Amino acid sequence: MLAQKTRYAIRAMQHLADRHGQGPIQLTEIAESQNIPAKFLTVILSELSRAGLIDSQRGKDGGYWLALAPREISYGDLVRLVRGSVALVPCASRNAHETCKNCVPEAECRTRALMLQVRDATAELLDGISLSDPIELAPPAWDAPEPS
């Protein structure tokens, strides 16, 4: 599962993308509308700023805005930036590979082979969707039809 920090970063970036071109957006607006604790949001926005995805201006009329057009920022970029990888296990990561502890040798591990496929499919999907792409909302889990 995605860590809360990653989910907050995605929601904050979606909020900024929705208001792209409207000038600086105040931290309190983002925090309140996206239900993100302001202190945590400050840390996340600083990280996104250091990475060059957002810009900011201090002061009464200050705030945050995307440094790039929404179409230039993919969800894969965001997940990798905040989480470090889109892989579910460290041995399947392309950029942050680590050999798993207490496992069989990688060349013999079917779980790793499966997770590499999952990682590649996930990366393809996340890299193919940008902040400018519409995302159709899904019903809440309790409203979803039962699987057949």
C-alpha positions as CSV (number, residue, x, y, z in Angstrom):
1,M,0.0,0.0,0.0
2,L,1.0,3.6,-0.5
3,A,2.2,5.4,2.6
4,Q,0.1,8.3,3.9
5,K,2.8,10.7,2.8
6,T,2.6,9.5,-0.8
7,R,-1.2,9.8,-0.8
8,Y,-1.0,13.3,0.6
9,A,1.5,14.3,-2.0
10,I,-0.6,13.0,-4.8
11,R,-3.7,14.8,-3.5
12,A,-1.8,18.1,-3.0
13,M,-0.5,17.9,-6.5
14,Q,-3.9,17.1,-7.9
15,H,-5.2,20.2,-6.1
16,L,-2.5,22.4,-7.6
17,A,-3.1,20.9,-11.0
18,D,-6.8,21.7,-10.8
19,R,-5.8,25.3,-10.1
20,H,-2.9,25.5,-12.6
21,G,-2.5,29.0,-13.9
22,Q,-4.6,30.7,-11.2
23,G,-1.6,32.0,-9.2
24,P,-0.3,31.0,-5.8
25,I,-2.6,28.6,-3.8
26,Q,-2.3,29.0,0.0
27,L,-1.2,26.1,2.1
28,T,-4.3,26.3,4.3
29,E,-6.6,25.9,1.2
30,I,-4.8,22.8,0.1
31,A,-4.7,21.4,3.6
32,E,-8.4,22.0,4.3
33,S,-9.8,20.9,1.0
34,Q,-7.6,17.8,0.8
35,N,-7.8,16.9,4.6
36,I,-4.1,17.0,5.1
37,P,-2.5,18.1,8.3
38,A,-0.8,21.5,7.6
39,K,2.5,20.7,9.3
40,F,2.8,17.5,7.3
41,L,1.8,19.3,4.1
42,T,4.5,21.9,4.7
43,V,7.1,19.1,4.7
44,I,5.7,17.4,1.6
45,L,5.5,20.7,-0.4
46,S,9.1,21.5,0.6
47,E,10.2,18.1,-0.8
48,L,8.2,18.7,-4.0
49,S,9.7,22.1,-4.3
50,R,13.3,20.9,-3.9
51,A,12.5,18.3,-6.7
52,G,11.4,21.2,-9.0
53,L,7.8,20.1,-9.3
54,I,6.3,23.1,-7.5
55,D,7.3,26.7,-6.8
56,S,6.3,28.9,-3.9
57,Q,6.2,32.5,-2.8
58,R,6.2,33.7,0.8
59,G,4.0,36.4,2.2
60,K,0.4,37.5,2.4
61,D,-0.2,36.9,-1.3
62,G,2.1,33.8,-1.4
63,G,1.4,30.2,-1.8
64,Y,2.3,27.2,-4.0
65,W,1.8,26.4,-7.7
66,L,3.1,23.8,-10.2
67,A,6.5,24.6,-11.6
68,L,5.6,22.5,-14.7
69,A,2.5,22.0,-16.7
70,P,0.2,19.3,-15.3
71,R,0.7,17.2,-18.5
72,E,4.5,17.1,-17.7
73,I,4.1,15.4,-14.3
74,S,3.1,11.8,-14.2
75,Y,1.8,9.9,-11.2
76,G,4.8,7.6,-11.6
77,D,7.1,10.7,-11.1
78,L,5.2,11.5,-7.9
79,V,5.3,8.0,-6.5
80,R,9.0,7.5,-7.2
81,L,9.9,10.9,-5.8
82,V,8.0,10.5,-2.5
83,R,8.2,6.7,-2.1
84,G,11.5,6.0,-3.9
85,S,10.0,3.2,-6.1
86,V,6.8,1.8,-7.5
87,A,7.9,-1.7,-6.6
88,L,6.1,-3.6,-3.9
89,V,9.3,-5.3,-2.7
90,P,12.8,-4.0,-2.7
91,C,14.2,-6.7,-4.9
92,A,11.8,-5.7,-7.7
93,S,12.8,-2.0,-7.7
94,R,14.6,-0.7,-10.8
95,N,16.0,2.4,-9.1
96,A,16.3,1.4,-5.4
97,H,17.0,-2.3,-5.7
98,E,17.9,-4.2,-2.5
99,T,18.3,-7.9,-2.0
100,C,15.6,-9.2,0.3
101,K,16.7,-10.6,3.6
102,N,15.7,-14.1,4.6
103,C,14.9,-15.1,1.0
104,V,16.1,-17.5,-1.6
105,P,18.7,-16.4,-4.2
106,E,17.1,-13.9,-6.6
107,A,17.7,-16.1,-9.6
108,E,15.5,-18.8,-7.9
109,C,12.8,-16.6,-6.5
110,R,9.4,-16.8,-8.2
111,T,8.0,-14.2,-6.0
112,R,10.6,-11.7,-7.2
113,A,9.8,-12.7,-10.8
114,L,6.1,-12.1,-10.2
115,M,6.8,-8.7,-8.4
116,L,8.9,-7.6,-11.3
117,Q,5.9,-8.1,-13.6
118,V,3.7,-6.2,-11.2
119,R,6.2,-3.4,-10.9
120,D,6.5,-3.1,-14.7
121,A,2.7,-3.0,-15.2
122,T,2.3,-0.5,-12.4
123,A,5.1,1.7,-13.7
124,E,3.6,1.6,-17.2
125,L,0.2,2.6,-15.9
126,L,1.4,5.4,-13.5
127,D,3.9,6.7,-16.1
128,G,1.1,6.9,-18.7
129,I,-1.2,9.1,-16.6
130,S,-0.3,12.8,-15.9
131,L,-1.9,15.3,-13.6
132,S,-3.8,16.7,-16.6
133,D,-5.5,13.5,-17.4
134,P,-9.1,13.1,-16.2
135,I,-9.6,10.3,-13.7
136,E,-13.0,8.8,-13.5
137,L,-14.2,8.5,-9.9
138,A,-15.1,5.0,-8.5
139,P,-17.9,4.4,-6.1
140,P,-17.1,3.9,-2.4
141,A,-16.2,0.3,-1.7
142,W,-19.4,-0.3,0.2
143,D,-21.4,0.8,-2.9
144,A,-19.4,-1.3,-5.4
145,P,-21.2,-4.3,-6.9
146,E,-20.2,-7.7,-5.6
147,P,-17.6,-9.5,-7.8
148,S,-19.2,-12.3,-9.8
